[in-house]
């Protein structure tokens, strides 16, 4: 049986402190604050990041360099037969496409998975990959499985402020100013590509109701088989909104008794760069390889 190492990045929400226990390697995603580069959990904490963000620092996302990835892969391949790398969705960053390109020189020993996941759905893919490695599957077999279930996932996220979308050029300054003045809360949606507008609401309670209603429809239609058989998992993600996230968790558990509730995770700092504090998200995806210990 081949010895395989699973690699992901900090967008998955897997902490550096959890990585060793899980047997995976988590690449800390780089970002810049006022022009200086930092690594999540390594050189800047969530507390410090949001303090700087609140002081209107200029924050931008970045990605691992080719040199960093190749040095990492070269080191790990001294111990492992194959590497399975599950980065954030190619629809949201060039990281994945670049990694696929860099991996070509490794003669199939580095397998990059572009299964269009981010945050807690990406984390779920990592857990499935860990289980499949235990079952003796090859890196290519695991990649093919993750690609086959890529679209069996949805994320809906409520934003509390709009100015960070304005900074990133995703909405006009006028629209952001009007939205913030009226305290509008957009709900965005993704299946792994770019986030699209789903709805606009005035309150957090309205947002939670809208998101639950939409997931309920999905569980009654396209995800019905997986939901009825207990294979759909649900999670909450947030930016500096932990108390509301915990309340949302209880509402979700009550709304979807046949699903498995998994995580209440803070979104990564490289995601928070684009959306600021106060965001609240619900994410669902299939997991065919859940075990009793998780």
C-alpha positions as a Markdown table, in Angstrom:
| # | Residue | x | y | z |
|---|---|---|---|---|
| 1 | Unk | 0.0 | 0.0 | 0.0 |
| 2 | Unk | 1.3 | 3.4 | -1.0 |
| 3 | Unk | 2.2 | 5.9 | 1.7 |
| 4 | Unk | 0.2 | 9.1 | 1.0 |
| 5 | Unk | 0.3 | 12.5 | 2.6 |
| 6 | Unk | -2.8 | 14.7 | 2.5 |
| 7 | Unk | -2.1 | 18.4 | 2.1 |
| 8 | Unk | -4.5 | 21.3 | 2.3 |
| 9 | Unk | -4.4 | 25.0 | 3.1 |
| 10 | Unk | -5.6 | 27.2 | 6.0 |
| 11 | Unk | -8.8 | 28.2 | 4.0 |
| 12 | Unk | -10.1 | 24.7 | 5.1 |
| 13 | Unk | -10.3 | 26.0 | 8.6 |
| 14 | Unk | -8.0 | 23.2 | 9.9 |
| 15 | Unk | -5.7 | 24.7 | 12.5 |
| 16 | Unk | -2.0 | 24.2 | 12.6 |
| 17 | Unk | -2.5 | 22.7 | 16.1 |
| 18 | Unk | -4.9 | 20.1 | 14.5 |
| 19 | Unk | -2.8 | 19.1 | 11.6 |
| 20 | Unk | -0.4 | 16.7 | 13.3 |
| 21 | Unk | -3.3 | 14.9 | 15.1 |
| 22 | Unk | -5.0 | 14.5 | 11.7 |
| 23 | Unk | -1.9 | 13.5 | 9.9 |
| 24 | Unk | -2.2 | 16.2 | 7.3 |
| 25 | Unk | -0.1 | 19.2 | 6.3 |
| 26 | Unk | -1.8 | 22.6 | 6.4 |
| 27 | Unk | -0.3 | 25.3 | 4.2 |
| 28 | Unk | -0.8 | 28.7 | 6.0 |
| 29 | Unk | -2.2 | 31.0 | 3.3 |
| 30 | Unk | -0.3 | 34.3 | 3.0 |
| 31 | Unk | -1.9 | 37.7 | 3.0 |
| 32 | Unk | -0.6 | 41.3 | 3.3 |
| 33 | Unk | -1.5 | 44.0 | 5.8 |
| 34 | Unk | -0.3 | 47.5 | 4.8 |
| 35 | Unk | 2.1 | 45.9 | 2.3 |
| 36 | Unk | 3.7 | 43.4 | 4.8 |
| 37 | Unk | 3.1 | 39.7 | 4.3 |
| 38 | Unk | 1.8 | 37.5 | 7.0 |
| 39 | Unk | 0.9 | 33.8 | 7.4 |
| 40 | Unk | -2.3 | 32.8 | 9.1 |
| 41 | Unk | -1.7 | 31.5 | 12.7 |
| 42 | Unk | 2.1 | 31.6 | 12.1 |
| 43 | Unk | 2.8 | 35.4 | 12.1 |
| 44 | Unk | -0.6 | 36.9 | 12.7 |
| 45 | Unk | -3.5 | 35.7 | 14.8 |
| 46 | Unk | -7.2 | 36.2 | 14.2 |
| 47 | Unk | -7.4 | 38.7 | 17.0 |
| 48 | Unk | -4.6 | 40.9 | 15.6 |
| 49 | Unk | -5.9 | 40.6 | 12.1 |
| 50 | Unk | -9.4 | 41.9 | 13.0 |
| 51 | Unk | -7.8 | 44.7 | 15.2 |
| 52 | Unk | -5.8 | 45.8 | 12.2 |
| 53 | Unk | -8.9 | 45.5 | 9.9 |
| 54 | Unk | -10.9 | 47.6 | 12.3 |
| 55 | Unk | -8.2 | 50.3 | 12.1 |
| 56 | Unk | -8.8 | 50.3 | 8.3 |
| 57 | Unk | -5.5 | 48.7 | 7.4 |
| 58 | Unk | -5.0 | 47.8 | 3.7 |
| 59 | Unk | -5.4 | 44.0 | 3.5 |
| 60 | Unk | -4.9 | 41.9 | 0.5 |
| 61 | Unk | -4.8 | 38.2 | -0.3 |
| 62 | Unk | -1.8 | 36.3 | -1.7 |
| 63 | Unk | -0.9 | 32.7 | -2.5 |
| 64 | Unk | 1.9 | 30.2 | -1.9 |
| 65 | Unk | 4.8 | 30.7 | -4.3 |
| 66 | Unk | 6.1 | 28.0 | -6.7 |
| 67 | Unk | 9.3 | 27.9 | -4.7 |
| 68 | Unk | 7.4 | 27.3 | -1.5 |
| 69 | Unk | 5.3 | 24.5 | -2.9 |
| 70 | Unk | 8.1 | 22.7 | -4.6 |
| 71 | Unk | 10.3 | 22.8 | -1.6 |
| 72 | Unk | 7.4 | 21.4 | 0.5 |
| 73 | Unk | 6.7 | 18.7 | -2.0 |
| 74 | Unk | 10.3 | 17.8 | -2.4 |
| 75 | Unk | 10.7 | 17.4 | 1.3 |
| 76 | Unk | 7.6 | 15.3 | 1.8 |
| 77 | Unk | 8.3 | 13.0 | -1.1 |
| 78 | Unk | 11.4 | 11.8 | 0.7 |
| 79 | Unk | 9.1 | 10.1 | 3.1 |
| 80 | Unk | 5.8 | 9.6 | 1.1 |
| 81 | Unk | 5.1 | 7.8 | -2.1 |
| 82 | Unk | 2.4 | 10.3 | -3.2 |
| 83 | Unk | 1.0 | 13.6 | -2.1 |
| 84 | Unk | -2.7 | 14.6 | -2.4 |
| 85 | Unk | -3.1 | 18.4 | -2.3 |
| 86 | Unk | -6.6 | 19.8 | -1.7 |
| 87 | Unk | -6.4 | 23.6 | -2.1 |
| 88 | Unk | -9.2 | 26.1 | -2.1 |
| 89 | Unk | -11.4 | 26.3 | -5.2 |
| 90 | Unk | -9.9 | 27.4 | -8.5 |
| 91 | Unk | -13.1 | 29.5 | -8.9 |
| 92 | Unk | -11.9 | 31.7 | -6.0 |
| 93 | Unk | -8.1 | 31.8 | -6.4 |
| 94 | Unk | -5.4 | 31.0 | -8.9 |
| 95 | Unk | -3.7 | 28.9 | -6.2 |
| 96 | Unk | -5.2 | 25.6 | -7.5 |
| 97 | Unk | -4.5 | 26.1 | -11.2 |
| 98 | Unk | -0.9 | 27.1 | -10.4 |
| 99 | Unk | -0.4 | 24.1 | -8.2 |
| 100 | Unk | -1.7 | 21.8 | -11.0 |
| 101 | Unk | 0.8 | 23.3 | -13.3 |
| 102 | Unk | 3.7 | 23.0 | -10.9 |
| 103 | Unk | 2.8 | 19.3 | -10.2 |
| 104 | Unk | 3.3 | 18.2 | -13.8 |
| 105 | Unk | 7.1 | 17.8 | -13.2 |
| 106 | Unk | 6.5 | 15.2 | -10.4 |
| 107 | Unk | 5.4 | 12.3 | -12.7 |
| 108 | Unk | 2.1 | 11.8 | -11.0 |
| 109 | Unk | 3.4 | 11.7 | -7.4 |
| 110 | Unk | 1.8 | 15.0 | -6.6 |
| 111 | Unk | -2.0 | 15.0 | -7.3 |
| 112 | Unk | -3.8 | 18.3 | -7.0 |
| 113 | Unk | -7.6 | 18.2 | -6.4 |
| 114 | Unk | -9.8 | 20.9 | -7.9 |
| 115 | Unk | -13.1 | 19.9 | -6.4 |
| 116 | Unk | -14.4 | 23.5 | -6.0 |
| 117 | Unk | -14.4 | 23.6 | -2.2 |
| 118 | Unk | -13.7 | 26.3 | 0.3 |
| 119 | Unk | -13.9 | 26.6 | 4.1 |
| 120 | Unk | -15.9 | 23.9 | 5.9 |
| 121 | Unk | -16.7 | 22.0 | 2.6 |
| 122 | Unk | -13.0 | 21.9 | 1.8 |
| 123 | Unk | -12.4 | 20.6 | 5.3 |
| 124 | Unk | -15.0 | 17.9 | 4.8 |
| 125 | Unk | -13.1 | 16.9 | 1.6 |
| 126 | Unk | -9.9 | 16.6 | 3.7 |
| 127 | Unk | -11.6 | 14.3 | 6.2 |
| 128 | Unk | -13.0 | 12.1 | 3.4 |
| 129 | Unk | -9.5 | 11.9 | 1.9 |
| 130 | Unk | -8.0 | 10.9 | 5.2 |
| 131 | Unk | -10.5 | 8.0 | 5.5 |
| 132 | Unk | -9.9 | 6.9 | 1.9 |
| 133 | Unk | -6.1 | 6.9 | 2.5 |
| 134 | Unk | -6.8 | 4.5 | 5.5 |
| 135 | Unk | -8.7 | 2.3 | 3.1 |
| 136 | Unk | -5.7 | 2.0 | 0.8 |
| 137 | Unk | -6.9 | 4.1 | -2.1 |
| 138 | Unk | -4.4 | 5.8 | -4.3 |
| 139 | Unk | -4.1 | 9.6 | -4.6 |
| 140 | Unk | -5.6 | 9.4 | -8.1 |
| 141 | Unk | -8.5 | 7.3 | -6.9 |
| 142 | Unk | -9.2 | 9.8 | -4.1 |
| 143 | Unk | -9.0 | 12.7 | -6.5 |
| 144 | Unk | -11.5 | 11.0 | -8.8 |
| 145 | Unk | -13.9 | 10.4 | -5.9 |
| 146 | Unk | -13.6 | 14.0 | -4.7 |
| 147 | Unk | -14.2 | 15.3 | -8.2 |
| 148 | Unk | -17.3 | 13.1 | -8.6 |
| 149 | Unk | -18.9 | 14.7 | -5.5 |
| 150 | Unk | -17.7 | 18.2 | -6.1 |
| 151 | Unk | -21.1 | 19.7 | -7.0 |
| 152 | Unk | -22.8 | 18.0 | -4.0 |
| 153 | Unk | -22.2 | 21.1 | -1.9 |
| 154 | Unk | -23.6 | 24.6 | -1.3 |
| 155 | Unk | -22.5 | 27.6 | 0.7 |
| 156 | Unk | -24.7 | 30.6 | 1.6 |
| 157 | Unk | -23.1 | 33.5 | 3.4 |
| 158 | Unk | -24.5 | 36.7 | 4.9 |
| 159 | Unk | -22.2 | 39.7 | 4.9 |
| 160 | Unk | -22.5 | 42.3 | 7.6 |
| 161 | Unk | -20.6 | 45.1 | 5.8 |
| 162 | Unk | -20.0 | 45.9 | 2.2 |
| 163 | Unk | -16.9 | 48.1 | 2.2 |
| 164 | Unk | -14.5 | 45.2 | 1.7 |
| 165 | Unk | -16.3 | 44.1 | -1.4 |
| 166 | Unk | -15.9 | 47.7 | -2.6 |
| 167 | Unk | -12.2 | 47.6 | -1.9 |
| 168 | Unk | -11.9 | 44.5 | -3.9 |
| 169 | Unk | -13.7 | 46.0 | -6.8 |
| 170 | Unk | -16.6 | 43.5 | -6.5 |
| 171 | Unk | -19.3 | 46.2 | -6.1 |
| 172 | Unk | -19.3 | 50.0 | -6.9 |
| 173 | Unk | -18.4 | 52.5 | -4.1 |
| 174 | Unk | -21.9 | 54.0 | -4.5 |
| 175 | Unk | -23.6 | 50.7 | -4.0 |
| 176 | Unk | -21.4 | 49.9 | -1.0 |
| 177 | Unk | -22.1 | 53.3 | 0.6 |
| 178 | Unk | -25.8 | 53.0 | 0.1 |
| 179 | Unk | -25.9 | 49.4 | 1.4 |
| 180 | Unk | -23.9 | 50.2 | 4.5 |
| 181 | Unk | -26.0 | 53.3 | 5.2 |
| 182 | Unk | -29.2 | 51.3 | 5.0 |
| 183 | Unk | -27.6 | 48.4 | 6.9 |
| 184 | Unk | -28.4 | 46.0 | 4.0 |
| 185 | Unk | -27.1 | 42.4 | 4.4 |
| 186 | Unk | -26.4 | 40.6 | 1.1 |
| 187 | Unk | -26.5 | 36.8 | 1.0 |
| 188 | Unk | -24.0 | 35.3 | -1.4 |
| 189 | Unk | -24.0 | 31.8 | -2.8 |
| 190 | Unk | -21.5 | 29.5 | -4.3 |
| 191 | Unk | -21.1 | 25.9 | -5.6 |
| 192 | Unk | -17.3 | 26.5 | -5.9 |
| 193 | Unk | -17.1 | 29.1 | -8.5 |
| 194 | Unk | -17.3 | 32.8 | -7.8 |
| 195 | Unk | -19.8 | 34.0 | -5.2 |
| 196 | Unk | -23.1 | 35.2 | -6.7 |
| 197 | Unk | -25.8 | 37.3 | -5.1 |
| 198 | Unk | -28.7 | 35.3 | -3.7 |
| 199 | Unk | -30.8 | 37.8 | -1.7 |
| 200 | Unk | -30.6 | 41.0 | 0.3 |
| 201 | Unk | -32.1 | 41.3 | 3.8 |
| 202 | Unk | -32.2 | 43.8 | 6.6 |
| 203 | Unk | -31.6 | 41.6 | 9.7 |
| 204 | Unk | -29.5 | 38.6 | 10.7 |
| 205 | Unk | -32.7 | 36.7 | 11.6 |
| 206 | Unk | -34.0 | 37.3 | 8.1 |
| 207 | Unk | -30.7 | 36.1 | 6.6 |
| 208 | Unk | -30.8 | 32.9 | 8.7 |
| 209 | Unk | -34.4 | 32.2 | 7.7 |
| 210 | Unk | -33.6 | 32.7 | 4.0 |
| 211 | Unk | -30.6 | 30.5 | 4.1 |
| 212 | Unk | -32.4 | 27.7 | 5.9 |
| 213 | Unk | -35.3 | 27.9 | 3.5 |
| 214 | Unk | -32.9 | 27.5 | 0.5 |
| 215 | Unk | -31.1 | 24.6 | 2.0 |
| 216 | Unk | -34.4 | 22.9 | 2.8 |
| 217 | Unk | -35.4 | 23.2 | -0.9 |
| 218 | Unk | -32.1 | 21.6 | -1.9 |
| 219 | Unk | -32.6 | 18.7 | 0.6 |
| 220 | Unk | -36.1 | 18.2 | -0.9 |
| 221 | Unk | -34.8 | 18.1 | -4.5 |
| 222 | Unk | -31.3 | 17.6 | -5.8 |
| 223 | Unk | -29.8 | 16.4 | -2.5 |
| 224 | Unk | -32.9 | 14.4 | -1.4 |
| 225 | Unk | -31.3 | 10.9 | -1.6 |
| 226 | Unk | -28.2 | 12.0 | 0.3 |
| 227 | Unk | -30.2 | 13.8 | 3.0 |
| 228 | Unk | -32.7 | 11.0 | 3.5 |
| 229 | Unk | -29.9 | 8.5 | 4.0 |
| 230 | Unk | -28.0 | 10.7 | 6.5 |
| 231 | Unk | -25.1 | 11.5 | 4.2 |
| 232 | Unk | -25.5 | 15.3 | 4.0 |
| 233 | Unk | -23.5 | 17.2 | 6.6 |
| 234 | Unk | -24.1 | 20.8 | 7.6 |
| 235 | Unk | -21.7 | 23.3 | 9.1 |
| 236 | Unk | -21.6 | 27.0 | 10.1 |
| 237 | Unk | -18.8 | 29.4 | 9.4 |
| 238 | Unk | -18.4 | 33.0 | 10.4 |
| 239 | Unk | -16.1 | 36.0 | 10.8 |
| 240 | Unk | -16.0 | 37.4 | 14.3 |
| 241 | Unk | -19.6 | 36.3 | 14.9 |
| 242 | Unk | -19.2 | 33.3 | 17.2 |
| 243 | Unk | -22.2 | 33.9 | 19.5 |
| 244 | Unk | -24.6 | 34.2 | 16.5 |
| 245 | Unk | -22.9 | 31.2 | 14.9 |
| 246 | Unk | -23.8 | 29.1 | 17.9 |
| 247 | Unk | -27.4 | 30.2 | 17.8 |
| 248 | Unk | -27.5 | 29.4 | 14.1 |
| 249 | Unk | -26.2 | 25.9 | 14.8 |
| 250 | Unk | -29.1 | 25.1 | 17.1 |
| 251 | Unk | -31.6 | 26.4 | 14.5 |
| 252 | Unk | -30.0 | 24.3 | 11.8 |
| 253 | Unk | -30.0 | 21.1 | 13.9 |
| 254 | Unk | -33.7 | 21.6 | 14.6 |
| 255 | Unk | -34.4 | 22.3 | 10.9 |
| 256 | Unk | -32.5 | 19.4 | 9.4 |
| 257 | Unk | -32.9 | 16.4 | 11.7 |
| 258 | Unk | -31.6 | 13.9 | 9.1 |
| 259 | Unk | -28.4 | 15.7 | 8.5 |
| 260 | Unk | -25.2 | 15.5 | 10.5 |
| 261 | Unk | -24.0 | 18.8 | 12.1 |
| 262 | Unk | -20.2 | 19.1 | 11.8 |
| 263 | Unk | -18.4 | 22.4 | 12.5 |
| 264 | Unk | -18.7 | 25.9 | 13.8 |
| 265 | Unk | -15.6 | 27.4 | 12.3 |
| 266 | Unk | -14.1 | 30.9 | 11.9 |
| 267 | Unk | -13.5 | 31.7 | 8.2 |
| 268 | Unk | -9.8 | 31.9 | 7.2 |
| 269 | Unk | -8.1 | 35.3 | 7.3 |
| 270 | Unk | -7.6 | 35.2 | 3.6 |
| 271 | Unk | -11.4 | 35.0 | 3.2 |
| 272 | Unk | -12.0 | 37.6 | 5.9 |
| 273 | Unk | -9.8 | 40.0 | 3.8 |
| 274 | Unk | -12.7 | 40.2 | 1.3 |
| 275 | Unk | -15.8 | 40.2 | 3.6 |
| 276 | Unk | -14.8 | 41.7 | 7.0 |
| 277 | Unk | -16.3 | 40.9 | 10.4 |
| 278 | Unk | -19.8 | 39.8 | 11.1 |
| 279 | Unk | -20.3 | 37.3 | 8.3 |
| 280 | Unk | -22.4 | 34.2 | 8.9 |
| 281 | Unk | -22.6 | 31.2 | 6.6 |
| 282 | Unk | -24.2 | 27.8 | 6.3 |
| 283 | Unk | -22.5 | 25.1 | 4.3 |
| 284 | Unk | -23.7 | 21.7 | 3.2 |
| 285 | Unk | -22.0 | 18.8 | 1.4 |
| 286 | Unk | -22.1 | 15.1 | 1.0 |
| 287 | Unk | -19.8 | 12.9 | 3.1 |
| 288 | Unk | -19.9 | 9.2 | 2.2 |
| 289 | Unk | -17.1 | 8.2 | 4.5 |
| 290 | Unk | -18.0 | 9.5 | 7.9 |
| 291 | Unk | -16.7 | 7.4 | 10.8 |
| 292 | Unk | -17.8 | 7.1 | 14.4 |
| 293 | Unk | -14.9 | 9.1 | 15.7 |
| 294 | Unk | -15.7 | 12.2 | 13.9 |
